[in-house]
Amino acid sequence: MTSPHHREHAGRDRDIDGRARNQRPRDCLGRPLPHGDERECGHSIPGFVSAAQALRDADALLATGHPFHAHELLEDAWKAAPANEAQAWRALAQLAVGVTHAARGNPTGAGRLLGRAAANLAGSLDAAGGVPPELDRERLAALRRWCGERAVELSAREALETRKGAARWLVVPRLAGPGAEL
């Protein structure tokens, strides 16, 4: 006999081991859509090749208004990073998902994630070996400041007017330092 829980999720995409795998189409900000929906984003997430390539691709994705795609790619870089560098990559993934939340009109979630990104960037700057060779300290410090400032702006109760029009938080500083080619 099938359990009610199993019946409830019977229509979900599953892999060969029965684990849920969401293969639903998504819009350009990563929101799931029904199968066959015409609003599906035609932009694909580049596959992870190397940390340096992920950084270049994430920069390009953020610059073209695809923060969800950048987040997915940076998450892959984070998971592939050596333990001592993972915190910096995690922070960059949080930055991108924070921008995704801002673009979706969720300033509270955006502020929280950007605050976490700032804290993780600070932690990686303080940790021995915490700065991946593809990144530089000055760039990470600038990104930490940017994330911290946006987090405060987005969560300030007395400044509700700044929470409207979240599109201004879509202008993200480059992740790669000066001289890195896109």
ABEGO torsion letter per residue (X at the ends): XBBAAAAAAAABBBBAAGBBBBABBBBAAGBBBBBGBAABBABBBBBBABAAAAAAAAAAAAAAGBAAAAAAAAAAAAAABBAAAAAAAAAAAAAAAAAAAAAAGBAAAAAAAAAAAAAAAAAAAABBGABBAABBAAAAAAAAAAAAAAAAAAABAABAAAABGAAAAABBBBABBBGBBX
